[in-house]
Amino acid sequence: MQEQIIIAIIVSSIAFFSVYGLTPIFIKALASRNLTVKDVNKKGDVMIPRPGGIPIVIGLVAAEIALYAFFPISEILAVIIVSILGFCVGFVDDRKVMGGWFKPLALAFCASPILLLGAYDSNLSFPLFGLVQIPSLYLALVVFMIPITGNTINSIDVLNGVASGVVTIASFALAISLFIMQNYEIGIASLCLAFASLGFYKYHKFPSKIFPGDSGALVLGSTYGVIAIVGHVEVISAIAILPAVINSFLFLTSVKKIVEHREIKNPTLRTEDFKIKSTDDKTAPITLVRLLVAKLPLSEKQIGAEIFKLSIFCGILAVITAFFMEVKI
């Protein structure tokens, strides 16, 4: 156990300090090349560098490679490869706006290393009910899960700090859950994701100095998904990231089709004092943010705080679920 604690400290430090140190460099580099976008929730023409996926993937993959050096198992290798592929999909979409089906299909391909390496267990664990054997159906679940988690994080990346903050909270909860279930190697992998996301959050939080873009959101989301699969904590991972899942569910059920988020009507409006309120357009999609401001307008910072409260609550539920699943097993 002492050795595992030391390894966790080493790889977590690599993840955090790499992202924390590299991000300011990329902020300056992106700004100098005019790779910026307008922050629509701010007064005036506030331009923010984007995308920030490169420092995230460098720090995250560096930590994962270090972890693989300590634990050379197929599960960790799958996490490394999927992280890189998820970033590549997002980077392509950052550089050239693709159609709505591009990311789901490309992210489904990103799941192939999990299958090729055999880094999965076809027995799906449920709280109270225990293991459910679904060998064939589970293969489809693997293929679908990476697009789901990737696009879920991407869809909630609408306010300063929300995407990186939600992933940070959910990843810490997932790491604790994995430790409870005595899956220490994958638990440490989840810590790598948590600390990489935390390092980026320092610059992404309100008011943002950089946006993650699709490359940043998809590398965070796809890595979260692969950790859930190789760690055999699919249900727990869904609970931990429930606010983002609810946001995606609301969006898809209201839009009723897969579209690029740039193509949809804005579900919220800005007041004169630049608070955010719900639109009166009934054809606009329903989102978590729209529900939070349905009663009265809130500032961007207030909405972010409410989402983080929900995330912390769901993270606690995930840890409690892990405890009961460990007792059941």
Order of alpha helices (4+ residues) and beta strands (2+ residues): alpha-beta-beta-alpha-alpha-alpha-alpha-beta-beta-alpha-alpha-alpha-alpha-alpha-alpha-beta-beta-alpha-alpha
